[in-house]
Amino acid sequence: MSKLTPHEQKVCEVIQKQPELTKRGIGSRLGISHHTVDFHLRKIYDKTGIHNKTALAANLSKSTPT
């Protein structure tokens, strides 16, 4: 996922750590609005071919070594 912007990567980090958070919750953690989170998620989905937050969280947990 190196093609993501730094902001998109931050959104992914929050989703990976707390996949249950809503867009408002993610925004609260990052100090941005839920509309901005939605914008970043749409860009992430376009770039990765993943189309929902649950699938994104699963993909992130698979791609990160433990």
Buried (B, 14 or more C-beta within 10 A) or exposed (E): EEEBEEBBEBBBBBBBEEBEBEBEBBBBBBEBEBEBBBBBBEBBBEEBEBEEBEEBBBBBEEEEEE
